[in-house]
Amino acid sequence: MAKLKRDERVCPFCAETIKASAIRCRYCQSDVIPVVEPAPEPEPTAETDPTPETESDDVSEPDTVVEESPAAPAAPSAPKRAVPTVQAAAFFLQERLTLVLAALVVLAAAGVGVAWYQAQQGSSQVAPDGTLVGADARTQVLVAAADLTQRTLSYDYKTLANDMEVARARMTPSFRKEYESTMAQVRANTTKNKIVLEAVVVSSAIIDSTEHKATVLVFVNQTTTAGDGKDKNQQLNRNSLVINLTRAEGEWLMSKLAALG
């Protein structure tokens, strides 16, 4: 089984490898919800904000009027006293504008932080009882359940070490030990009899889910091929499984796998 890249995922309908941002499977043409992270909004800067230019124009007008007005009854020394006053007003306005721009930058950064956090949380929406009800988040649970089930139950005797490493990478520590113990028992037989297992999830449904834990019912077709050439034989098994998932650092990990019946 080929190792999936970070920008790839498994189609929950046909189990083929597709891009994480795809909205339609190129193999089975099923509509899928993309798994993407929203791009951060650009932060406003002093160059693009029209406010400084507008305020600057307003400040220059009083300065011109004071110096050129012929009707001013003030003494000849009056314009010299007015100039520092206008400059002080301009300096005050400049300080205020600087504070406003700084506040806008902080607010923009906070908005980007919230968007990033929501993306990391899978656009989750939680009901008062803790149940995950967001459509995008529930779809991600189903996609993760299908992907992790196929990683765990698929391997090839030619690439067994790599296939096991791919599966272990998305398991909780406790389930990883259980998986390694099981594979240690079947490794010799797998190599000796040239066994290839290919698991394909054909359907799945969420039993219950929260932001950090989920239980999913998964229906799997597992094809076992033993030998090669004339001695090759295949067997198809249809299994119903209950998969437990745990969310850690923004990713769903498999924490338990049990067969029904």
N, C-alpha and C positions, 0 to 999 in steps of 0.2 A: 504494500500500500504506500503510495507516494506521500511524502511529508507535506502538510499544508503550510502555505505561507501566511504571514500575518494579515495580508489583505485578501485572503481567500476564506471561503466557508463552504459548507456542504448544502446543496439544495435539499430542503426537507421533504420534497416530493419525489425526486428521482435519484437523490444521493450522489449526483455528479458534482464535481468541484467547480464553483463559480466565484466571481468576484464578490467581496463583501458589500460593495456599493451597488450591485446589480438589482434591478427592479423586476427583471424577468429572466427565468432560467433559459439559457440558450439551447439546452438539450430537450427539456420537456415542455418549454414554453409556458410554464406556470408562473403566475405573478407572485413575486416574493417581496417582502418589505426589506429595503436596504438597511445595512448596519453601518452607519456613518456617523462621524462626529461633526457637529456644526462648526463652520469657520468663525473665528472671533471677529467681532465688529471692529472697524477701524476706529482708533482713538482720535478725537478732535484735537487739532493743534492750533497754535497761535496764528500760523500762516493762512489756514483755511477759514478761521472764524472771522466773520465780517464785523464783529462788534468793535475791535480795536480801531479799525479804519473809521467807523461812524463816530466814535467818541473823539478821535483825534481831530476830525473835521470840526466838531463842535467847539473844541478848545481853542482852535486857531482864530476863530471869528472875534471873540472878545478882545484878543490881543491887537488885531488890526484896527478895530473901532477905537480903542483907547489912544493909539498913536496917531491916527489920521483924522479924527473928528475935529473939524474947525470950530464947531459950536460949543466945545467944552469950555465952561467958565472957570475952570480950575487954574491955579497959578502955573507958571511955566514949569515948576518942579513937580507938578502932579503926575504927568506921564511916567516920570522916573519912579514914583512911589507905586504906580499901578502895575508895572512890569513884574516885580517880585510876587505880587498877589496872584496874577494870572499863572505864573510859573508854578506857584505853590498849588493852585487848583489843578493844573495839569498833572503835577506829580501825584497829587491825591487820587485823581481819577485813574492814573496809570497803576497805582498800587491796588486800587479796587478791582481793576480789570485783571491784574495778575492773580489776585485771590480767586476771582470768579473762574478764570481758566484753570487754575489748580484744582478747584472743586469739581469742575467738569471732567478733568482727567481722572480724578479719584473715582467719580461716579461711573465713568466709562470702564475703568479697570474692574470695579465691582461687578458691573454687568457682564463683563467677559468671564469673571470668576464664577458667577452664578450659572452662566451658560455651560462652562466647562464642567461644573459639578453635576448639572442635570444630565449632561452627556455621559459622564462617568457612572451615573446612577441608572442609565438606560431609559431616560425619560419616564421614570416610574411614577405611577399614581397609586396611592395606597388608600384603601377604604378604612373607615374608623376601626374595624376589627383587625386591621393589619394585612388584609388580603390585597395582593397586587392586582389592580384593575386596569392599568394603562395598556392600551392595545399594543403599542410598540414594545413595551417591556414584556408582555406575555408572549409575543411572537419571538422575541429573543430567547425566552426560556425554551420554547419548542425547538427553535433552531439549535440551541446549545445541547438540548437533550438528544436530538438526532445525531449531531456531530460527535458528541462524546460516546454515544452507544456504538457507533460505527468504528470509532478509533479503538475502543476497548475490545470489540468482538471480531475485528478483522486483522489478519496477519498472514504473511507469506514466509514459507520456510527459507526462501532465498534472502529475504530482508528482515528476518525476525528481530534482530537486535534494534534496528532503526524503528520498526513498527512498535515495539514495546516502549521505546523512548518517547515516541510521539504520544502514545496513550498515557504514560506516566506523567507527562508534563501538565495534564489537565485533571489530576486527581488530588483529593485531599490526602494528607500523610497517612491516615489510618487505612483508607481504601487502597492506597498505593502498596502498602505492605501485603494486604490480602491478594491483590492482583499479582504481585511478584511471586508470592507463594504458590499461587495456582499455575502460573506460567513455568515455574521451575519444575513442576510435575509433568507438564506436557511438552517441554522443550525437546527432550530427547526423541520422543515419539514423533513430533512434528518434523524434525530434521530427517529422521530415519525413513519415514513414509512419505516424505515430500508433500506435506499437507499445506493447503492454501485455504484459508477461511475468508469469506467475503460477506459482510453483514450489510444489509440495506434496510433502512427504516422506511416502511411504507405508510405509516400513520402514527399519530401521537396525540395525546390529550392531557391537559393539565388537571391533576387531581386537586392540588392546592398549592398556593405559592404566596410568598411574602417578598420583601425586598432582598432578603438574604438566604432564603431557603425555598426549595420547590420540590414537589413530587410529581412525576410525569409518568403516564401510562404509554408505553412504546410497543408497537407491533413491528417485528423484525423478520425479514426473510434472510436466512443464513445458509449460504451454499458452501459445502465442504468438498474440496477436490483433493484426492489422494493419488499419488503416483503421477506418471506422465507417459506419453506415447500410447502404446496399445494397452498398457496396464492402468491407464488413468480411469478413475471412476468418480462420479459426482453424486452428492446427496443434498437435497433441499429440505431444510427444516424451517417451519414457521413458529416463531416464539412470541409470547406476550411477556413483557418485562415491566417492572416498576423501577424507575430510576430516581434516585435522590440526588439533588444538586445543592451545592453550597456556594454562595457568592463571596469571593475574596478578592480585594483590590480591583474591583470592576469586572472580574471574569467569573463565569460559572464553572465550577469544578464538580466532577462526579465524586459523590461521597458514599454511594451504595448502589448495588445492582442486584435485583432479585427476580427470579422467574416465577410466573403465575402457573398454578396447576402442577 
